[in-house]
């Protein structure tokens, strides 16, 4: 999570507290749009857990679902 906040801070040129609010807002939005069994994995990813800890099939399911959320499908 800190890595993502630092990235937003640098790229957007905003203070860390504002970046944290932005990251929390976006992650919350994405978690609301995903099925509940996948939403908890967003927290794992944000916490920096390795991708190997994510259940098999999550990547494809998330890719399909986020494609619908962001209109890239």
C-alpha positions in Angstrom: 0.0 0.0 0.0 2.8 2.4 0.9 4.4 1.7 -2.5 1.2 2.7 -4.3 0.7 5.8 -2.1 4.3 6.8 -2.9 3.8 6.3 -6.6 0.6 8.5 -6.5 2.4 11.1 -4.5 5.2 11.3 -7.0 3.2 11.1 -10.2 0.4 13.4 -9.1 2.6 15.7 -7.1 0.3 15.7 -4.1 1.0 15.2 -0.4 1.1 11.6 1.0 -2.1 12.1 3.0 -4.0 13.2 -0.1 -2.5 10.3 -2.1 -3.6 7.9 0.6 -7.2 9.2 0.4 -7.1 8.8 -3.4 -5.8 5.3 -3.2 -8.3 4.3 -0.5 -11.1 5.7 -2.6 -10.1 3.9 -5.8 -9.5 0.6 -4.0 -12.8 0.9 -2.3 -14.5 1.6 -5.6 -12.9 -1.5 -7.2 -13.7 -3.7 -4.3 -17.4 -2.7 -4.5 -17.5 -3.7 -8.1 -15.9 -7.1 -7.7 -17.6 -10.2 -6.3 -17.0 -10.4 -2.6 -14.7 -13.4 -2.8 -12.3 -11.3 -4.9 -12.7 -8.0 -3.1 -10.6 -9.3 -0.1 -7.8 -10.1 -2.5 -7.5 -6.4 -3.4 -6.4 -5.9 0.2 -3.8 -8.7 -0.2 -2.5 -7.1 -3.3 -2.4 -3.7 -1.7 -0.5 -5.2 1.2 2.2 -6.4 -1.1 1.5 -10.1 -0.9 3.0 -12.1 -3.7 0.7 -12.9 -6.7 1.2 -16.6 -5.9 -0.9 -16.2 -2.8 -3.9 -15.2 -5.0 -6.3 -18.1 -5.8 -6.0 -19.6 -9.2 -8.5 -18.0 -11.6 -8.7 -14.7 -9.8 -6.5 -13.0 -12.4 -8.8 -13.9 -15.3 -12.0 -13.2 -13.4 -10.7 -9.9 -12.2 -9.5 -9.0 -15.7 -12.9 -9.7 -17.2 -14.7 -7.8 -14.4 -12.4 -4.8 -14.4 -12.7 -4.7 -18.2 -16.4 -4.1 -17.7 -15.8 -1.5 -14.9 -13.4 0.6 -17.0 -15.0 -0.1 -20.4 -12.0 -1.9 -21.8 -13.7 -5.1 -22.5 
